[in-house]
Amino acid sequence: MKIFDISPVVSPRIGVFPGDVSFERKASLDFAKGHNLRLSSITTTLHVGAHADSPGHYDPKGEGIAHRPLAPYLGPCLVVK
């Protein structure tokens, strides 16, 4: 089976749920500013990009994603550009 990663690029242009935290990247160090390496941090919602919500997201007694089998999340898809 060939697997394709269809995850969207996470950038300031990515949409988030209304009222949620938008993506923001802050550079601490950067070559362009004469630093010897590049360091940065990001702030965003945990729901950014492609993801699957575990039952623990919407059910107080639901299990976390670490307890879910991977098989239901793999399968055919249609990618539209």
Contact map, one row per residue, 1 for C-alpha under 8 A:
111000000000000000000000000000000000000000000000000000000000000000000000000000000
111100000000000000000000000000000000000000000000000000000000000000000000000000000
111110000000000000000000000000000000000000000000000000000000000000000000000000000
011111000000000000000000000000000000000000000000000000000000000000000000000000000
001111100000000000000000000000000000000000000000000000000000000000000000000000000
000111110000000000000000000000000000000000000000010000000000000000000000000000100
000011111000000000000000000000000000000000000000110000000000000000000000000000000
000001111100000000000000000000000000000000000000110000000000000000000000000000000
000000111110010000000000000000000000000000000000100000000000000000000000000000000
000000011111110000000010000000000000000000000001100000000000000000000000000000000
000000001111110000000011000000000000000000000000000000000000000000000000000000000
000000000111110000000111000000000000000000000000000000000000000000000000000000000
000000000111111000000000000000000000000000000000000000000000000000000000000000000
000000001111111100000010000000000000000000000001100000000000000000000000000000000
000000000000111110000100000000000000000000000001000000000000000000000000000000000
000000000000011111011100000000000000000000001011000000000000000000000000000000000
000000000000001111110000000000000000000000000000000000000000000000000000000000000
000000000000000111110000000000000000000000000000000000000000000000000000000000000
000000000000000011111000000000000000000000000000000000000000000000000000000000000
000000000000000111111100000000000000000000001000000000000000000000000000000000000
000000000000000100111110000000000000000000111000000000000000000000000000000000000
000000000001001100011111000000000000000000111000000000000000000000000000000000000
000000000111010000001111100000000000000001111001000000000000000000000000000000000
000000000011000000000111110000000000000001110000000000000000000000000000000000000
000000000000000000000011111000000000000111100000000000000000000000000000000000000
000000000000000000000001111100000000000111000000000000000000000000000000000000000
000000000000000000000000111111000000011110000000000000000000000000000000000000000
000000000000000000000000011111000000011110000000000000000000000000000000000000000
000000000000000000000000001111101011111100000000000000000000000000000000000000000
000000000000000000000000001111111111111000000000000000000000000000000000000000000
000000000000000000000000000011111111110000000000000000000000000000000000000000000
000000000000000000000000000001111110000000000000000000000000000000000000000000000
000000000000000000000000000011111110000000000000000000000000000000000000000000000
000000000000000000000000000001111111000000000000000000000000000000000000000000000
000000000000000000000000000011111111110000000000000000000000000000000000000000000
000000000000000000000000000011100111110000000000000000000000000000000000000000000
000000000000000000000000000011100011111000000000000000000000000000000000000000000
000000000000000000000000001111100011111100000000000000000000000000000000000000000
000000000000000000000000001111000000111110000000000000000000000000000000000000000
000000000000000000000000111110000000011111000000000000000000000000000000000000000
000000000000000000000000111100000000001111100000000000000000000000000000000000000
000000000000000000000011110000000000000111110000000000000000000000000000000000000
000000000000000000001111100000000000000011111000000000000000000000000000000000000
000000000000000000001111000000000000000001111101000000000000000000000000000000000
000000000000000100011110000000000000000000111111000000000000000000000000000000000
000000000000000000000000000000000000000000011111000000000000000000000000000000000
000000000000000100000000000000000000000000001111111000000000000000000000000000000
000000000100011100000010000000000000000000011111111000000000000000000000000000000
000000111100010000000000000000000000000000000011111000000000000000000000000000000
000001110000000000000000000000000000000000000011111100000000000000000000000000000
000000000000000000000000000000000000000000000011111110000000000000000000000000000
000000000000000000000000000000000000000000000000011111000000000000000000000000000
000000000000000000000000000000000000000000000000001111111000000010000000000000000
000000000000000000000000000000000000000000000000000111111100011110010000000000000
000000000000000000000000000000000000000000000000000011111110011110000000000000000
000000000000000000000000000000000000000000000000000011111111111110000000000000000
000000000000000000000000000000000000000000000000000011111111010100000000000000000
000000000000000000000000000000000000000000000000000001111111010000000000000000000
000000000000000000000000000000000000000000000000000000111111110000000000000000000
000000000000000000000000000000000000000000000000000000011111110000000000000000000
000000000000000000000000000000000000000000000000000000010011111000000000000000000
000000000000000000000000000000000000000000000000000001111111111100000000000000000
000000000000000000000000000000000000000000000000000001110000111110110000000000000
000000000000000000000000000000000000000000000000000001111000011111110000000000000
000000000000000000000000000000000000000000000000000011110000001111110000000000000
000000000000000000000000000000000000000000000000000000000000000111110000000000000
000000000000000000000000000000000000000000000000000000000000001111111000000000000
000000000000000000000000000000000000000000000000000001000000001111111100000000000
000000000000000000000000000000000000000000000000000000000000000000111111000000000
000000000000000000000000000000000000000000000000000000000000000000011111110000000
000000000000000000000000000000000000000000000000000000000000000000001111110000000
000000000000000000000000000000000000000000000000000000000000000000001111111000000
000000000000000000000000000000000000000000000000000000000000000000000111111000000
000000000000000000000000000000000000000000000000000000000000000000000111111100000
000000000000000000000000000000000000000000000000000000000000000000000001111110000
000000000000000000000000000000000000000000000000000000000000000000000000011111000
000000000000000000000000000000000000000000000000000000000000000000000000001111100
000000000000000000000000000000000000000000000000000000000000000000000000000111110
000001000000000000000000000000000000000000000000000000000000000000000000000011111
000000000000000000000000000000000000000000000000000000000000000000000000000001111
000000000000000000000000000000000000000000000000000000000000000000000000000000111
